[in-house]
Amino acid sequence: MQWPTILWLCCYTIVAGGLSAFGIHRWFMVWLFWKHYRNPPQPMGRFEKLPFITVQLPIYNERLVVSRLVKAVSELDYPRELLEIQILDDSTDETQQICRNEADRLIAEGFTVTLLHRTDRSGFKAGALENGMAQAKGEFIFILDADFVPGPGVLHEMVHFFTDEKIGMIQTRWGHLNRDYSILTKAQALFLDGHLVVEQVARSRSGRFFNFNGTAGMWRKQTIIDAGGWQHDTLTEDLDLSYRAQMKGWKFIFLKDVISPAELPVDVNGFKSQQFRWTKGSIQTCRKILGPVWRSHIPLLLKIEATIHLGANYAYFLLFIMFFLVVPGAGSAFQAKGRFWFFDLPILICTTGSVGAFYLSSQLAAYPKVGWKNIVYLPVLLALGIGMSLSNGKGVIEAMLGKESAFIRTPKYGIEKKGQLWQRAAGRPTKKGLLLLEILLAMYFTGLVIYGILNNYWSSLPFLLMFMMGFWYVVVGSLPQLVQNPSSAEPDRPATV
């Protein structure tokens, strides 16, 4: 082999090996999930006298959904004399007045309501939660983001687990109000189900670390205090606090069958903004928490698994490098006998195979009768993940370099059903430089597809087509936001993606 082939082979092996390692871990999660699937957690007992609960509602410019949220909270099946509702409003638009009106309405109906409005928004969501907890009357705190619509019985489903004094947090599974709205929302639902059904169940029921998902969960107030409180030096304050609390010895429980419905982003830019924040925040948390994890007294295997969990989003960095290693014909001189069986096939099984098993398991477990039908959107999800990789990879690099950025909320529109008209809400505007790079990559892979066809590199085409479609999907979905003024509302419109 010539030296370019040797160089390509070395780089490809390292990158593919890294992605395969994450794939093997995903297979391990699938195995753990099915091993513990039929062992749901049960409360140790039941409170003879129900405890006081504070419901915290962190709000920031949520004019289209805040009334829906407050209405759902007012319908919770829990004694009003044992319930405090905190509206933590950091808004700068007309949401302020909506929050005041909703607070006044609830007070008139006999609820205990505290409206806390901040003007500096220091610490973003974590700062709002910290500010609210300082005044919270409840022994337990239930947190709900603005796009959630909890069922009436959710507090009773959770609270009795706290009869075990070692339990610090209970997390419910997110549902999807607008799953069938578009191809984008169907792919997102599949993506979240993989994490919320397979991964969270596997981690929680096998005694491994898992994280509060930022909303639709209840904390023991003392747990938050004992773990050092809400801190806002990362964009994923929920993951950060989760690890600090579990390293203190507190136990978490995930309730797969208690569902808290929420709204999925209906535009590509909103989803991209959300994923960027989650990706960057997870790497920030990894850099912050990994040292304390390894210095702690937890078992070695748990330390290794926690390292993979915290560092999972480094895969986006590897994926970005892979883009430049999949050129048709690259390394063609590497044609040793048995290459397919000992090189290509194992990598395929570890990566693509584990992804398929992961998401298929989530659908079969969450929707036993119809879940298998949802797996048809897996190619869309894979393409979408590839298309988002540039934005997410940027988040990884920024976190590695210690670059700080603001907490950008995910726009919510009040969408609950297919065909519903919607207004654009303020959110993160499309960054022209990033979009230009995404367009260049879309054109780059289009050129590689054409090159592969003309030169009969048919084995490369399935992957190249997925890369091409993924970037074009994200580009086309991002273009409408390029000309949008994010501070203004546009006329009602249906989603087109």
C-alpha positions in Angstrom: 0.0 0.0 0.0 1.1 3.6 -0.7 1.5 6.0 2.2 -1.8 7.9 1.4 -3.7 4.6 1.8 -1.9 3.8 5.0 -2.7 7.3 6.4 -6.3 7.0 5.4 -6.5 3.5 6.9 -5.1 4.8 10.2 -7.4 7.7 10.4 -10.4 5.7 9.4 -9.7 3.0 11.9 -9.3 5.5 14.7 -12.5 7.4 13.9 -14.5 4.3 13.1 -13.2 2.6 16.2 -14.3 5.5 18.4 -17.8 5.5 16.8 -17.9 1.7 17.2 -17.0 2.0 20.9 -20.1 4.2 21.4 -22.1 1.7 19.4 -21.0 -1.2 21.6 -22.1 0.8 24.6 -25.4 1.3 22.9 -25.7 -2.4 22.5 -25.0 -2.7 26.2 -27.8 -0.3 27.0 -30.2 -2.4 24.9 -29.1 -5.5 26.8 -29.6 -3.8 30.2 -33.0 -2.5 29.2 -34.4 -5.9 28.3 -32.8 -7.5 31.3 -34.6 -5.1 33.7 -37.6 -4.3 31.5 -40.1 -6.3 33.6 -38.9 -5.0 37.0 -40.6 -1.6 37.4 -39.9 0.3 40.6 -42.4 0.3 43.4 -42.7 2.8 46.3 -41.6 1.5 49.7 -44.8 2.7 51.2 -47.5 5.5 51.0 -47.7 8.7 52.9 -50.5 8.6 55.5 -50.4 12.4 55.4 -49.5 13.9 52.0 -46.5 16.3 52.0 -46.5 19.9 50.8 -45.3 20.2 47.2 -44.0 23.3 45.4 -44.6 23.3 41.6 -42.0 25.5 39.8 -42.8 26.9 36.4 -39.6 28.5 34.8 -40.9 30.9 32.1 -39.1 33.0 29.5 -41.1 34.7 26.7 -43.5 31.8 26.4 -46.6 33.8 25.4 -48.0 31.1 23.2 -48.0 28.3 25.8 -47.9 29.7 29.3 -51.7 29.7 29.7 -51.9 26.1 28.6 -49.3 25.2 31.2 -50.9 27.0 34.1 -54.3 25.5 33.2 -52.8 22.0 33.4 -51.2 22.7 36.7 -54.5 24.1 38.1 -56.1 20.7 37.3 -53.6 18.6 39.2 -55.3 16.2 41.5 -53.7 17.2 44.8 -55.1 19.1 47.8 -54.8 22.8 47.2 -53.8 23.5 50.8 -50.7 21.3 50.2 -49.8 22.8 46.9 -47.7 25.9 46.1 -47.4 27.2 42.5 -44.3 29.3 41.7 -44.3 31.1 38.4 -40.7 32.0 37.8 -41.0 34.6 35.1 -37.9 36.0 33.4 -39.8 37.3 30.4 -39.1 40.5 28.5 -42.3 40.5 26.3 -46.0 40.3 26.8 -45.6 37.0 28.6 -45.1 39.1 31.8 -48.7 40.3 31.7 -50.0 36.9 30.8 -48.2 35.5 33.9 -49.7 38.2 36.1 -53.2 37.5 34.8 -52.8 33.7 35.3 -51.5 34.2 38.8 -54.4 36.5 39.7 -56.8 33.9 38.3 -55.4 31.1 40.3 -55.3 33.1 43.5 -59.0 33.9 43.0 -59.6 30.2 42.7 -58.0 29.5 46.0 -54.5 28.4 45.0 -51.3 29.4 46.7 -49.4 31.2 44.0 -46.1 33.1 44.0 -45.1 35.1 40.9 -41.4 35.9 40.9 -40.2 38.2 38.1 -36.5 38.8 37.5 -35.1 41.5 35.2 -31.5 40.4 35.0 -32.0 36.7 34.1 -28.7 35.9 35.8 -28.0 32.1 35.7 -30.8 31.7 33.1 -33.1 28.8 34.0 -30.8 27.5 36.8 -30.8 31.0 38.3 -34.6 31.2 38.2 -34.9 27.7 39.9 -32.4 28.7 42.5 -34.2 32.0 43.2 -37.5 30.1 43.5 -36.2 27.4 45.8 -35.0 30.0 48.3 -38.6 30.9 48.8 -40.3 27.5 48.2 -42.5 26.2 51.0 -42.6 22.6 49.8 -40.5 19.7 51.0 -40.7 18.4 47.4 -40.4 20.4 44.2 -42.0 19.5 40.9 -40.5 21.3 37.9 -42.3 21.9 34.6 -41.1 23.6 31.5 -43.5 25.8 29.6 -44.3 23.3 26.8 -45.5 20.5 29.2 -49.1 19.5 29.9 -49.0 17.1 32.9 -51.9 14.8 33.6 -54.0 15.4 36.8 -52.6 12.4 38.7 -48.9 12.9 38.1 -48.1 14.1 41.7 -49.7 11.1 43.3 -47.8 8.8 40.9 -44.5 10.3 42.1 -44.7 11.5 45.6 -45.1 8.1 47.4 -41.7 7.0 46.2 -40.3 9.6 48.6 -41.3 7.5 51.6 -37.9 6.0 51.1 -35.7 8.7 52.6 -32.8 7.7 50.2 -34.8 8.8 47.2 -33.8 12.2 46.0 -35.5 12.6 42.6 -38.3 11.0 40.5 -38.3 11.5 36.7 -41.3 10.8 34.5 -41.2 10.0 30.8 -41.9 12.7 28.3 -44.8 12.2 26.0 -45.3 13.9 22.6 -48.3 16.2 22.1 -47.6 16.8 18.5 -45.8 13.6 17.4 -47.8 13.3 14.2 -47.5 16.9 13.1 -44.7 16.4 10.6 -41.8 14.2 9.6 -39.6 16.3 11.7 -41.6 15.8 14.9 -41.9 12.0 14.2 -38.2 11.7 13.9 -37.7 13.8 17.1 -40.2 11.6 19.0 -38.2 8.5 17.9 -35.0 10.1 19.0 -36.4 11.0 22.5 -38.0 7.7 23.0 -34.7 6.0 22.6 -33.3 8.0 25.5 -36.4 8.1 27.6 -37.5 4.6 27.2 -34.3 2.5 26.7 -31.5 4.4 28.2 -33.2 5.9 31.3 -34.8 2.6 32.1 -31.5 0.7 31.7 -29.6 3.1 33.8 -32.1 3.6 36.6 -33.1 0.0 37.1 -29.5 -1.3 37.0 -28.2 1.1 39.6 -26.2 3.3 37.2 -26.1 7.1 37.1 -28.8 8.7 35.1 -29.9 12.3 34.8 -32.9 14.5 35.6 -34.2 15.6 32.2 -34.7 19.2 33.3 -38.4 19.0 33.6 -41.4 16.7 34.5 -39.5 15.5 37.5 -39.8 15.9 41.3 -36.9 16.6 43.6 -36.6 16.3 47.4 -35.6 19.9 48.3 -33.0 18.6 50.7 -31.3 16.7 47.9 -30.7 19.9 45.9 -29.3 21.6 49.0 -27.1 18.7 49.9 -25.7 18.5 46.3 -24.7 22.1 46.3 -27.8 23.7 44.8 -28.5 24.8 41.2 -25.3 25.9 39.5 -25.2 27.8 36.2 -21.7 27.3 34.9 -22.9 24.8 32.3 -25.9 24.8 29.8 -27.2 21.5 31.3 -27.8 22.4 34.9 -30.0 19.3 35.2 -27.2 16.8 34.2 -24.7 18.7 36.5 -27.0 18.6 39.6 -27.9 14.9 38.9 -24.3 13.7 39.1 -23.5 15.8 42.1 -26.6 14.5 43.9 -26.0 10.8 43.0 -22.3 11.1 44.1 -23.6 12.2 47.5 -25.5 8.9 47.7 -29.0 10.0 46.7 -31.0 7.5 44.7 -33.0 8.4 41.6 -36.0 6.6 40.0 -37.3 6.8 36.5 -41.0 6.1 35.9 -41.4 4.8 32.3 -45.1 4.4 32.6 -45.9 7.8 34.0 -46.0 10.1 31.0 -45.8 13.9 31.0 -46.8 15.1 27.5 -44.9 17.9 25.9 -44.6 19.8 22.7 -41.8 19.0 20.2 -40.1 21.8 18.2 -41.9 22.1 14.8 -39.1 23.9 13.0 -35.6 22.8 12.2 -34.0 25.9 13.7 -35.7 25.3 17.0 -34.6 21.7 17.1 -31.1 22.7 16.1 -30.9 25.3 18.9 -32.1 22.7 21.5 -29.6 20.1 20.4 -26.7 22.5 20.3 -27.5 23.5 23.9 -27.8 19.9 25.1 -24.7 18.9 23.3 -22.5 21.7 24.5 -23.9 21.5 28.0 -23.2 17.8 28.3 -19.5 18.3 27.3 -19.3 21.2 29.7 -20.7 19.0 32.5 -18.3 16.2 31.4 -15.3 18.5 31.9 -16.6 19.7 35.2 -17.8 16.4 36.7 -15.5 13.7 35.3 -12.7 14.5 37.7 -14.9 14.3 40.8 -16.4 11.0 39.5 -13.0 9.4 39.2 -12.0 10.7 42.6 -15.1 9.4 44.2 -15.5 6.0 46.0 -18.0 4.6 43.5 -17.2 1.2 41.9 -14.8 1.2 38.9 -17.3 -0.1 36.4 -19.7 2.7 37.3 -17.0 5.2 36.8 -16.3 3.8 33.3 -19.9 3.8 32.4 -20.4 7.3 33.7 -17.4 8.4 31.6 -19.1 7.0 28.5 -22.4 8.6 29.4 -20.9 12.1 30.0 -18.7 11.9 26.9 -21.3 10.5 24.5 -21.6 13.7 22.5 -17.9 13.6 21.5 -19.3 11.2 18.9 -20.3 14.3 16.9 -16.7 15.4 16.7 -15.8 12.0 15.3 -18.7 12.0 12.9 -17.5 15.4 11.5 -14.0 13.9 10.9 -15.6 10.9 9.2 -17.2 13.2 6.6 -13.8 13.6 5.0 -12.9 9.9 5.2 -15.8 8.5 3.2 -14.7 9.8 -0.2 -15.6 7.1 -2.8 -12.5 5.0 -3.6 -10.5 6.3 -0.6 -8.3 3.5 0.6 -9.2 1.4 -2.3 -5.8 -0.1 -2.3 -6.7 -1.7 1.0 -8.2 -4.8 -0.4 -6.8 -7.5 1.9 -8.7 -10.8 1.8 -11.4 -10.8 4.5 -11.6 -7.0 4.8 -15.4 -7.1 4.7 -15.7 -9.8 7.4 -13.0 -8.5 9.7 -13.2 -4.7 9.2 -16.3 -3.3 7.5 -19.0 -5.7 8.9 -18.0 -5.4 12.6 -18.0 -1.6 12.3 -21.4 -1.7 10.6 -22.9 -3.9 13.3 -21.5 -1.8 16.1 -22.7 1.5 14.7 -25.8 1.2 12.4 -26.8 -2.1 13.9 -26.8 -0.8 17.5 -28.8 2.3 16.5 -31.5 0.2 14.9 -31.7 -2.1 17.9 -31.8 0.8 20.3 -34.7 2.7 18.6 -36.6 -0.5 17.7 -36.5 -1.6 21.3 -37.8 1.8 22.5 -40.8 1.6 20.1 -41.7 -2.0 20.9 -41.6 -1.2 24.6 -43.4 2.1 24.6 -46.1 1.2 22.0 -46.4 -2.6 21.9 -49.1 -2.7 19.3 -48.0 -0.1 16.8 -44.4 0.8 17.8 -42.8 -1.3 15.0 -44.4 1.1 12.5 -42.5 4.1 13.9 -39.2 2.6 13.0 -39.8 3.6 9.4 -38.6 7.1 10.4 -35.2 5.8 11.5 -33.5 6.7 8.2 -35.0 10.3 8.6 -33.6 10.4 12.2 -30.2 9.2 11.0 -30.1 11.8 8.2 -31.2 14.5 10.6 -28.5 13.5 13.1 -25.9 13.8 10.3 -27.3 17.2 9.2 -27.2 18.5 12.8 -23.6 17.2 13.3 -22.0 20.4 12.2 -23.9 22.5 14.7 -23.5 19.9 17.4 -19.8 19.5 16.6 -19.4 23.2 17.0 -21.0 22.9 20.5 -18.5 20.2 21.4 -15.5 22.3 20.2 -16.8 25.4 22.1 -17.2 23.3 25.3 -13.7 21.9 24.9 -12.3 25.4 24.5 -14.2 26.7 27.4 -16.2 29.2 25.4 -19.3 30.4 27.2 -22.6 31.1 25.6 -26.1 32.2 26.7 -28.9 29.7 27.4 -31.1 30.0 24.3 -34.6 28.7 24.9 -36.3 26.4 22.5 -39.2 28.2 20.8 -42.7 26.8 21.7 -45.8 27.4 19.6 -48.7 25.7 21.3 -48.8 23.0 18.6 -50.8 19.9 19.6 -52.2 18.4 16.4 -51.4 17.8 12.7 -52.3 20.7 10.4 -52.6 23.2 13.3 -51.6 26.8 12.3 -48.8 28.4 14.3 -47.0 31.6 14.9 -43.3 32.0 15.1 -42.0 32.7 18.5 -38.8 34.5 19.5 -35.8 32.1 19.5 -32.3 31.7 18.3 -31.9 33.2 14.8 -30.1 31.2 12.1 -26.4 31.9 12.1 -25.4 32.7 8.6 -21.9 31.4 8.8 -23.0 28.1 10.1 -25.7 27.8 7.5 -23.2 28.6 4.8 -21.0 25.7 6.0 -24.0 23.4 6.0 -24.8 24.4 2.4 -21.2 23.8 1.4 -21.3 20.3 3.0 -24.6 19.6 1.3 -23.0 20.5 -2.1 -19.9 18.5 -1.2 -21.8 15.3 -0.5 -24.0 15.9 -3.6 -20.7 16.0 -5.6 -19.5 12.8 -4.0 -22.7 11.0 -4.8 -22.4 12.0 -8.5 -18.7 11.0 -8.4 -19.6 7.7 -6.9 -22.2 6.9 -9.5 -20.0 7.8 -12.4 -17.1 5.7 -11.1 -19.3 2.7 -9.9 -18.5 3.0 -6.2 -21.9 1.6 -5.4 -21.0 0.3 -1.9 -20.4 3.9 -0.8 -23.6 5.4 -2.1 -26.0 4.5 0.8 -23.9 6.4 3.3 -23.2 9.3 0.9 -26.9 9.6 0.1 -27.7 9.8 3.8 -25.1 12.5 4.4 -26.3 14.4 1.4 -30.0 14.2 2.3 -29.2 15.1 6.0 -27.5 18.3 5.2 -30.0 19.4 2.5 -32.8 18.7 5.0 -31.3 20.9 7.6 -30.4 23.6 5.1 -33.9 23.8 3.6 -35.4 23.8 7.1 -33.1 26.6 8.3 -33.6 28.9 5.3 -37.0 30.3 6.4 -35.5 31.5 9.7 -32.7 33.3 7.9 -35.0 36.1 6.9 -37.1 36.0 10.0 -37.0 38.8 12.6 -36.9 36.6 15.8 -38.5 39.3 17.9 -41.7 39.6 15.9 -44.5 37.2 15.3 -45.5 36.2 11.8 -48.9 35.3 10.5 -50.2 31.9 11.4 -48.9 29.2 9.1 -48.6 25.4 9.0 -45.2 23.7 9.3 -43.8 22.6 5.9 -41.0 20.4 7.0 
